[in-house]
Amino acid sequence: MTLFARHVSFICLLGFACLIVSTEARAESRDEAHKRAFAELLARKAKASHAAESRREIALAERKARRTAEPTSLARLTTALPRIAVSAASVTGVASATPLVPSGFGAGKDAFVESLYSEILGRNPAQSELDYWSGVLASGVGFHQVASLIWRSQEHQTLERSGEAPNIPKLTAYHNALAARRAANQQ
């Protein structure tokens, strides 16, 4: 037997062992890569979670600041008293000292908006609010839709949560506003 023939089996075994070692080394490096990728994923999720928590805390602080900035019911009432007098004057026909300037979209639309604000929000609209909602009505949006939008407004929801909203059903407020519109149109 030649030298080569005797060592063939040894060389084959050595080659096979090298193959096994390199395969195991690749598997270990793959495992390490998976572990690193998993660790990076956990780190990204932790960062995202921390950022989301920070956003929640900021939003909560902003809500608290808005709540403390809202006027109390007494302050709202004292600022609304002159506006209520204007609304009463428009219904009774008695002249008021500080009337709202007509929006230019019609007395009926103005009376409708004033009545909704008075009955749903417990105050009269500011001049800009009167102009806006009367303009919305003039653009063709239905009276019922405007009443629903004011009813679902953030201001009304806040008043309801605090228990300060006027105690009137939406449909009654809507019918009263329609009656105010009819009365203003007949004048």
Buried (B, 14 or more C-beta within 10 A) or exposed (E): EEEEEEEEEEEEEEEEEEEEEEEEEEEEEEEEEEEEEEEEEEEEEEEEEEEEEEEEEEEEEEEEEEEEEEEEEEEBBEEBEEBBBBBEBBBEEEEBEEEBEEBEBBBBBBBBBBBBBBBBBBBBBEEEBBBBBBBBBEEEEEBEEBBEBBBEEEBBEBBEEEEBBBEBEBEEBBEBBBBBBEBBEEE
